[in-house]
Amino acid sequence: MLTSQMHPRRTRFVAMTTVTLAGLVLAGCSSGSSSGTKSSASAAASSTSAAAAASSSAVAAPTSNSAAASTSGAAPTTGAASTAPASSAPSSAPTSINTSALGFKTATQDASAGITVWIDASRQAAATAYKKAYPGDKITVVTYDGSANGSNSFKTKMALYDRAGSGWPDVVFSSQNNDASWASLGTAGKQPYAATLNTGLVPSGTLSSWTKGSLDPCTVNGKVYCLRNDLAQDVLWYNKTLMTQFGYTLPTTWEQFQTLGAQVAKDHPGYIIGDVGDTFAPEIYMWSSECQANKVTGPKSVSVSVQTPECKRMAQLIDAGVANKSLSTLSVFTPEFVKASAGKVLMMPGPAWYTGAIFNNPSSLNVPKGQLGVAPPLAWGTSPAVTGDVGGGTWFVSSHSKNLALAAKYAEYVTTADAYQVDQAPGYPAYAPAAAKWLAKQQSSGYFATDLSALTTAGGLVWSGWGSPSYSQEAIWAKTMTPILTSGGSIANNLGKWQQAITDQAKVNGYSVQQ
Amino acid sequence: MSADLRAADAAPLTRGRRRPQRGRLVGAIFVTPYALFLLAFGVVPALYAVGLSFTKAQGGFAGFANFSKVMGDFRFWPAVQHVGLYLLVWLVALLVLVVVLAIMVQSLRSRSASATLRLVYYLPGALAGASSVMLWLFVLNPVASPVGPLLRWLGYHSFDSTIQPSHLPVIFAIIAFWTGAGGWILVMFGALNNIPLEILEAARIDGAGPFQLAWRIQLPLLRKWISYVAVLSLAAGTQLFVEPTLLSQASNAVVPNDYSLNQLAYQYAFDLGDFNGSAAIAVLLLVVSLVLSALFVLRGGLFERDAS
């Protein structure tokens, strides 16, 4: 349900505690010793839910534990579908695999070995759905922060397991979409964490059903290292009621968008047509303008050139909108934003998850039923429209797993099965067949003022020129450009600073940078 | 390191009244757990870090390669500058205000007022480090803050404008002062009570007012304590981590996650997977705080034996 969407960014404080623990340990001794941080890793990993603890010992009497496992309160809406495992489960899941063809060194396989799965709190429903479908499988579920908000805990913990030489979880959910960039490469000569999935673990027929381009962040050198959980494609959200009331026509190009912004600023001061105050602003605006800030040209090479017309036109659009106040510079997750803009959002380019996170959220904008419309991404002039993408989670299988077949089956189930992706998932499923059913279900809720086909359209329009390097473009934008925006400076005049910051960060992360 | 000084300092301040034989045994019993912890969580990790900083990731002697690598990082010198500026603001404010407040509290005639004030100063310190920083996240947000009107009057209408980069050293200094100063005021208060009444009375008879009393009698006699506060605070201050890390998370990275040197070390270890580079930063920090501490110890006469 969109209403119950819990976006990773909203779990900020959960993530914070983990980081703080690690931080306190580190700050405690100036040596930054690994012994200290290891303890915080195990502390986080031991926060297993009661249900998960039960599931590890569930082999003998699976039925007695099923009640405990479904205490999350999220009762499946279509009970019939989810109680019949065969109906939606991956039927082609391999029971035994040919490890020699996988293309990486595997551990000795044991078909009866249990697996450990790391998920974030929002993915608890996925674990519950799997347990319902396959009560006999030995799965230990561990809840962690999902690597959200730049906590980087997935990467951090795997680095420690790499150092220890054991302990990796078999399946990991990450709320980020750039983890394949490091998980596909081993650090310091170690075996890469991620197992290759398109060499036998997941059938190619299944992989080809993912929405076009949605596996790009998972793909390095033609090999697929993760399964995309959900898409976060940018669309144009708008308030149909307000637009009609003001007598405005919905823009189809960015030029019209900018002109309308100036009009709104004059006629209806206080109303906004977008927001640039978040760390992911470049992924909404710069990405959909085909700005060449983040072109990944190889596993360790990027091309950065932000002084191009594509970047400049969008930078000027942002500057103009900020100057006439039709674009807000407050983060959409702050109380200031809600205070200033509730009831005054005319339009808002942004990701699919904006509905649950801000529009249809009682503690945020709380737009009433029947007002919110969704339009396809805007184009520049007559050129075809492309769009950006803000996040979207990913599932990884460990290359160190002792039961790769079970781990792959798990990852495939949670990304494709209706029992989770259609009935329970808060975000737009990346797996196309599930997405179609999910959309139909959202449509029937009657919340939206328009049909949702724009989401499907946008799903296939994500521009592939914006890659997923191991460093965070969001963090770079936040520390370089956000202070400029808040202090009233110009983005267009400071693109050079952005260029420099991206280049520096890329080099530190071991990338060779072409300008 | 810092705790060594504490132990060394305690010696001249306690007057040996017990028989030496028994005193030595009791002393050893008291010191042993501390020494063990120091070894396990201080000395051994420090040696491990020194080892790491001079080796390559795959093993083998690296010389100063790790050091030149981290010093060549574009984030290193800004981080040094950030920490340096913060230390300057914080140490000066801490030392001046702690001494002034302690002298003021000690000169209060009313016992209950003095006791109440001491409790009030100490209270913020009773909150654990991270949670007190969390509290400041609200204080710094003009919308949620109890001092919101003041912030808005100063021209800061959003969280991002309050925490703009140029404000950070002062903000961190205020947070650190608020959480840590209470304890030091108590320590300083204790030290002031140790000044023999006869000396103070003699000065008063000679016509010294409260300011002269503070300047000519109390301050010189507090010199050792002031350098003690300075040394321990310096060690803590160079390790600036929790405040910027939490603020970075809360501001969605507008406060960068590589603001301080310790954060940069954290980034090296866990973002880049480069434990050797991380260790190099830690060793650099250790060297710098050792040198600065030595300066304070020598100038402050911390190891001078009590003449009386």
Interface residues (C-beta under 8 A of the other chain):
Chain A: R9 R12 A15 M16 T17 V19 T20 A22 G23 L24 L26 A27 G28 C29 S30 S31 G32 S33 S34 S35 G36 T37 N149 G150 S151 N152 K155 T156 A159 D162 R163 W182 T187 A188 G189 G277 D278 T279 T329 L330 S331 F333 T334 P335 E336 K339 Y471 S472 E474 A475 A478 K479 T482 P483 T486 S487 D504 K507 V508 N509 G510
Chain B: F41 G42 P45 A46 Y48 A49 A57 Q58 D73 F74 R75 G129 A130 M134 N141 P142 V143 A144 H157 S158 F159 D160 S161 Q164 P165 A235 T238 Q239 F241 V242 T245 L246 S248 Q249 A250 S251 N252 A253 V254 V255 P256 N257 N262 A265 Y266 A269 F270 D271 L272 G273 F275 S278 A279 I281 A282 V283 L285 L286 S289
